Amino acid sequence: MATRIQVRRDTAANWTSTNPTPAQGEFCYETDTKLGKVGDGTTAWTALKYSWVADVSTLALLASPAFTGNPTAPTQSKFDSSTKLATTAFVRAHTGLIPITPTSIAYTGTSATLTGNVIAASAVTQLRLNGIFTSSFTHYLIELLGKTNVADVLRARLAVGGVTNSSAHYNQQTRIENNTTVSPGQILLGTSIAVGYFDTLSPAWATVEVWNPQQSEMTHMRNECVSKYNLGGNYCYTTRGDFDLTTSFDGLDIIPDAQQWTGAVRLWAFAS
């Protein structure tokens, strides 16, 4: 009669829970994973490395492998242009806009919630976004959507260390206010402040671009505000501000002067 040789075998979970020390040269097999180990007489099961596989169909070929599931790989260095694999993290860091999240938010008023890179505010008198500018990026985009009271002014003011109300910080802002003296489509170039004057009976968009916010000698700010005036006409009010700053910044405050503000802020960084 033929001799049958069977190796020691069990499920992966049972091998792990019992954690035996296989004898030297002893073949051990996981019946559910089709993987095996060879004992050395001193190393417990969980510390042994897998040394063989019974089902090679589960392995990827060296030539033109076809992966399934969610394989991972190391993320290459920033300026790598070799034939190494590019992970989604590598691609995202080098193309387009990257959503950024504040380290913390604070507000005075009804509510403010943070979801990813979007902050939604309801009836707030001040919204503070901390830690949005870091040394990781040199170019940022802030999108602001909201509506102020007809007699109010809404300010998106850059901050450093949570301070915004000194004269040094007061001018580093985008102002959205009701001002019917601005002609439809007029462009205003800011020199000392970034201005955005327009009627806000309907919601208005303001975008703020900031370059090098962590470097006071190189910080630059560009703003564009657009609003559609629907009472008595169908006009688009656009204002722009473009100037250099002399202070480094790390945060942003949204402040209505007199009333409460309801709106949203979206935060982005540009890949560099």
C-alpha positions as CSV (number, residue, x, y, z in Angstrom):
1,M,0.0,0.0,0.0
2,A,1.3,3.5,-0.9
3,T,2.5,5.7,1.9
4,R,0.6,9.0,2.4
5,I,2.4,12.0,3.9
6,Q,0.3,14.8,5.3
7,V,1.7,18.1,6.6
8,R,0.4,19.7,9.8
9,R,-2.5,21.9,8.9
10,D,-5.2,24.2,10.3
11,T,-7.0,27.5,9.6
12,A,-5.1,30.8,9.8
13,A,-7.2,31.9,12.8
14,N,-6.4,28.7,14.7
15,W,-2.7,28.8,14.0
16,T,-2.7,32.4,15.3
17,S,-4.7,31.7,18.4
18,T,-2.8,28.6,19.5
19,N,0.6,30.1,18.2
20,P,2.7,26.9,18.5
21,T,6.4,26.5,17.8
22,P,6.8,24.2,14.8
23,A,9.7,21.8,14.9
24,Q,12.7,22.3,12.8
25,G,11.9,21.5,9.2
26,E,8.2,20.9,10.0
27,F,5.8,22.0,7.2
28,C,2.7,23.8,8.4
29,Y,-0.2,24.8,6.2
30,E,-3.1,27.2,6.4
31,T,-6.1,25.5,4.9
32,D,-8.1,28.6,4.1
33,T,-5.3,30.9,2.8
34,K,-3.2,28.2,1.0
35,L,-0.1,29.6,2.6
36,G,2.5,27.7,4.5
37,K,5.5,28.0,6.9
38,V,8.4,25.9,7.7
39,G,9.4,25.6,11.4
40,D,12.9,26.2,12.8
41,G,12.3,24.7,16.3
42,T,12.6,28.0,18.2
43,T,10.2,30.6,16.5
44,A,6.5,30.7,17.4
45,W,4.0,30.6,14.6
46,T,3.1,34.3,14.5
47,A,6.8,35.3,14.2
48,L,7.5,32.9,11.4
49,K,7.5,34.2,7.9
50,Y,5.5,32.5,5.2
51,S,7.7,30.5,3.0
52,W,5.5,28.7,0.5
53,V,2.0,28.9,-1.2
54,A,0.0,26.0,-2.4
55,D,-2.2,28.0,-4.8
56,V,-0.1,30.0,-7.2
57,S,-3.2,31.4,-8.9
58,T,-3.5,33.9,-6.1
59,L,-0.1,35.4,-6.9
60,A,0.7,38.2,-9.4
61,L,3.2,37.5,-12.1
62,L,6.4,39.5,-12.3
63,A,5.7,40.2,-16.0
64,S,2.5,42.4,-16.6
65,P,0.8,41.6,-13.3
66,A,-2.9,42.2,-13.1
67,F,-3.8,43.4,-9.6
68,T,-7.2,43.3,-8.0
69,G,-8.7,45.0,-4.9
70,N,-6.8,48.0,-3.6
71,P,-3.0,47.4,-3.9
72,T,-0.8,50.0,-2.2
73,A,2.7,51.2,-3.0
74,P,5.2,53.7,-1.6
75,T,4.6,57.4,-2.5
76,Q,7.6,58.6,-4.5
77,S,9.5,61.9,-3.7
78,K,8.0,65.1,-4.9
79,F,10.0,65.7,-8.1
80,D,10.6,62.0,-9.1
81,S,10.3,61.6,-12.9
82,S,11.4,58.0,-13.1
83,T,9.5,54.9,-14.2
84,K,8.5,54.1,-10.6
85,L,4.8,53.7,-9.8
86,A,2.8,56.9,-9.0
87,T,0.3,56.4,-6.2
88,T,-2.9,58.5,-6.0
89,A,-1.2,60.5,-3.3
90,F,1.7,61.4,-5.6
91,V,-0.6,62.4,-8.4
92,R,-2.9,64.4,-6.2
93,A,0.0,66.4,-4.7
94,H,1.2,67.4,-8.2
95,T,-1.9,68.3,-10.1
96,G,-4.7,70.7,-9.6
97,L,-6.4,71.7,-6.4
98,I,-6.0,69.9,-3.1
99,P,-8.7,70.3,-0.4
100,I,-7.3,71.5,2.9
101,T,-8.8,71.4,6.3
102,P,-8.3,73.9,9.2
103,T,-6.6,72.6,12.3
104,S,-9.7,74.0,14.2
105,I,-12.6,76.4,13.8
106,A,-14.4,78.7,16.2
107,Y,-17.5,80.8,15.8
108,T,-19.9,83.1,17.6
109,G,-23.5,82.7,16.6
110,T,-25.9,79.8,15.8
111,S,-23.7,77.1,14.1
112,A,-20.6,76.3,12.0
113,T,-19.8,72.8,10.8
114,L,-16.6,71.5,9.2
115,T,-16.9,68.8,6.6
116,G,-13.7,68.1,4.7
117,N,-12.6,71.4,3.2
118,V,-16.0,73.0,3.5
119,I,-17.2,75.1,6.4
120,A,-20.9,75.9,6.5
121,A,-22.0,78.7,8.8
122,S,-25.5,79.8,9.9
123,A,-26.2,83.2,11.5
124,V,-22.7,83.8,12.8
125,T,-21.2,87.1,13.9
126,Q,-17.6,85.7,13.5
127,L,-16.1,82.6,12.1
128,R,-12.4,81.8,12.7
129,L,-10.5,79.2,10.6
130,N,-7.1,78.3,12.3
131,G,-4.1,76.7,10.7
132,I,-5.2,76.8,7.0
133,F,-1.9,78.2,5.7
134,T,1.2,76.1,6.3
135,S,4.6,75.7,4.8
136,S,3.4,72.6,2.9
137,F,2.0,74.8,0.0
138,T,2.8,78.2,-1.4
139,H,-0.5,79.0,-3.2
140,Y,-4.0,78.8,-1.8
141,L,-7.5,79.5,-3.0
142,I,-10.4,80.5,-0.7
143,E,-14.0,80.4,-2.0
144,L,-16.5,82.4,-0.1
145,L,-20.3,82.3,-0.7
146,G,-22.7,84.3,1.4
147,K,-25.1,87.1,1.7
148,T,-24.9,90.1,4.0
149,N,-27.7,92.3,5.2
150,V,-28.3,95.2,2.8
151,A,-26.7,97.6,5.2
152,D,-23.8,95.3,6.3
153,V,-20.2,94.6,5.3
154,L,-18.8,91.1,5.3
155,R,-15.0,90.8,5.7
156,A,-12.8,87.8,4.9
157,R,-9.7,88.8,6.9
158,L,-6.4,87.1,7.0
159,A,-5.1,86.3,10.5
160,V,-1.9,85.2,12.3
161,G,-2.0,83.5,15.6
162,G,-5.7,84.1,15.9
163,V,-5.3,87.9,15.8
164,T,-7.2,89.9,13.2
165,N,-8.1,93.3,14.6
166,S,-4.9,95.1,14.7
167,S,-4.2,97.8,12.1
168,A,-1.6,95.5,10.5
169,H,-4.2,92.8,9.8
170,Y,-7.2,94.9,9.3
171,N,-6.3,95.8,5.7
172,Q,-5.5,92.3,4.6
173,Q,-9.0,91.4,3.7
174,T,-11.8,91.0,1.1
175,R,-14.7,93.2,1.8
176,I,-18.2,92.4,0.5
177,E,-20.6,95.2,1.0
178,N,-23.7,96.9,-0.2
179,N,-22.5,99.8,-2.4
180,T,-24.8,100.9,-5.2
181,T,-22.2,103.5,-6.4
182,V,-20.2,100.9,-8.2
183,S,-21.2,100.5,-11.8
184,P,-22.0,97.1,-13.2
185,G,-18.9,95.3,-14.3
186,Q,-16.5,97.9,-12.8
187,I,-13.1,96.7,-11.8
188,L,-11.3,98.3,-8.8
189,L,-7.6,97.7,-8.2
190,G,-6.8,97.7,-4.5
191,T,-3.5,99.2,-3.3
192,S,-3.8,99.2,0.5
193,I,-6.9,97.0,0.9
194,A,-8.6,94.3,-1.2
195,V,-12.0,95.7,-1.9
196,G,-15.2,93.9,-3.1
197,Y,-18.0,96.3,-3.3
198,F,-21.4,95.2,-4.5
199,D,-25.0,94.8,-3.7
200,T,-25.6,91.7,-1.6
201,L,-29.3,91.3,-1.7
202,S,-28.6,88.0,-3.5
203,P,-25.6,85.7,-2.6
204,A,-22.2,86.8,-3.8
205,W,-19.1,84.8,-4.6
206,A,-15.7,86.0,-3.5
207,T,-12.4,84.2,-4.3
208,V,-9.2,85.0,-2.5
209,E,-5.8,83.7,-3.7
210,V,-2.8,83.8,-1.4
211,W,0.8,83.2,-2.3
212,N,3.5,82.5,0.2
213,P,1.4,83.2,3.3
214,Q,4.1,81.9,5.6
215,Q,6.8,84.3,4.2
216,S,6.1,87.9,5.0
217,E,8.6,89.2,2.4
218,M,6.9,87.3,-0.4
219,T,3.2,87.2,0.6
220,H,0.9,88.3,-2.1
221,M,-3.0,88.4,-2.1
222,R,-5.4,88.6,-5.0
223,N,-9.2,88.9,-4.7
224,E,-12.1,88.9,-7.0
225,C,-15.7,89.4,-5.9
226,V,-18.8,88.9,-8.1
227,S,-22.4,89.6,-7.3
228,K,-25.6,89.6,-9.3
229,Y,-28.0,92.5,-8.6
230,N,-31.6,91.5,-9.3
231,L,-33.6,94.4,-8.2
232,G,-34.4,96.8,-11.0
233,G,-31.9,95.1,-13.4
234,N,-29.7,92.0,-14.0
235,Y,-26.2,93.3,-13.5
236,C,-23.0,91.6,-12.5
237,Y,-20.7,93.5,-10.1
238,T,-17.1,92.5,-10.2
239,T,-14.3,94.0,-8.1
240,R,-10.6,93.0,-7.8
241,G,-7.8,93.7,-5.5
242,D,-4.2,92.7,-6.1
243,F,-1.3,93.7,-3.9
244,D,1.7,92.6,-1.8
245,L,1.6,92.1,2.0
246,T,4.2,92.6,4.7
247,T,2.9,90.0,7.2
248,S,2.9,86.2,7.3
249,F,-0.5,84.5,7.9
250,D,-1.8,81.2,9.1
251,G,-5.6,81.7,9.4
252,L,-8.7,83.4,8.2
253,D,-11.7,85.2,9.9
254,I,-15.1,85.8,8.4
255,I,-16.6,88.8,10.1
256,P,-19.9,90.7,9.3
257,D,-19.6,94.2,10.7
258,A,-23.2,94.6,12.1
259,Q,-25.4,91.7,11.2
260,Q,-25.2,87.9,11.1
261,W,-23.8,86.0,8.2
262,T,-24.9,82.7,6.7
263,G,-22.8,81.1,4.0
264,A,-20.0,78.7,3.2
265,V,-16.2,78.7,2.8
266,R,-14.2,76.2,0.7
267,L,-10.5,75.9,1.2
268,W,-7.9,74.7,-1.4
269,A,-4.2,74.5,-2.0
270,F,-2.5,74.4,-5.4
271,A,0.0,71.7,-6.1
272,S,3.4,73.2,-6.7
